[in-house]
Amino acid sequence: MKYIRINENNAVMEIIPDYNPEFPGVPIEQRYSSDFIAKLIQVSDETTVEQNWIYNPDDQTFSAPPPPEPGEPDPVPPEQIPTWEALEKENALLKQQVQALTEQAAFHEEIFVELAEVIYA
């Protein structure tokens, strides 16, 4: 047996096995409260169900959710689209930052070499 937890839209949120290998020999009644278990749908292990599937309470079946409706992408407001000049400025700044970090890494490497020479001399 397995237990299915659904949300208010009848979508499968969680599939809980009766016996869990992480808790060997501990049945579900000992892992969860009776109030919680009462809210679950009990099905056989042979029942095919996956998370996000939709439960039909009328015939007690599960089915894959319908594909999402294609829609128009949200338009980007013109004020959020950067100008070419702004992109060039940002690119120049990023190049300067990369250069500074490269020089800093080289400096640290030189310090490590000098420290190693002093320590292991």
N, C-alpha and C positions, 0 to 999 in steps of 0.2 A: 504494500500500500504506500501511497504518497499523499501528501496534503498540499492543497493549493491555496495560496492567499491571493485574493483579488482586491482591487480597489473599487471605489464607488462607480467607476465606469465599466466594471466587469472585466478589466484587463488583469492578466496574471502578473502579480508582483513578485511572487516567490514560490518555489517548489521545494517542499520540505520532505525528505525521505522519512519513512517510519523508523528505520534504523540508520544511523549515520556512522560511517567508519571512523570518524573523528571521536565519536563517543561509543565505543564498542560495548554492546550489551545494555545500552541505556535506551529504552523506548522513548518515543516522542512524549508520552504522558509525564515522563520524569524530566524532560528537557524544557518543556514549556508549560505555562499555566493552563488550567482547564478552561478559563475564560478565553484565552487566545486560541486554543484548539477548537473551541466551539464555533469560532468565526471562520474556520478553514473548511474547504471542500475536500472530502476524502474520495480518492479515485484509486483504481488498481494501477499496479506498476506498468501494465500493458497500455494504459491510456497515453496517447501521444499528446504532449502539451509542452509549450516553451514559454519563457517569459515574454510578456507583452502580447500574448495571444488573447483572444476575446472569449469569455465564457458566456454561453447561451443558457440561461437558467431554465428556459422552457423545455429544451430537449437534453439538457445537461451535457453539452458537448463543448469542445474547444476548437477554435479555428484561428488561422493566421490573421493578423490584422490586415485591413485593406491597405493598398499602397497609398501613400500620401497624395493628395491632390496637387497637380502641378500648379504652380502659381508664379506670379511675376516677382522677380527679385525686388527687394526693397531698394528704391532709388537712393543714391548717395546725394545728399544736399550739396549744391555747388560750393558752398563755403567750406566744405570738408575735403574737397579735392585739391591737393597741393599743386602749386604752380611749378613750372619747370625750374624757375629760378630758386624756389624754396627747396626743391629736391637737390639741385646742384649744391646749394649752401649746406644742406644736411650731409650730403655725400662728402664734401670737403672737410666738414667737422669730424665725421666718422673716420676719415683717412688720417687726420691729425691724431685722433685718439688711438688708433691702431699703431701709429708710429711711436707715440709716447709710451704705450704699453710694451712695444717691442724693445725700445731703449731701456725701459725699466727692467725688463726681464734679463736683458744682457748685463745690466749693472748688477742685479742680484746674483747672476751666475758668476761674475767676477768676484764678488764678495765671498761666495761659497768656496770658490777655489782658493782664495787667500786664507780664509779661515781653516780650510782643510790643511793647507801647507803649514800653518802655525800649529794646529792641533797635532798633526801626525809627523811633525818635524823631529 
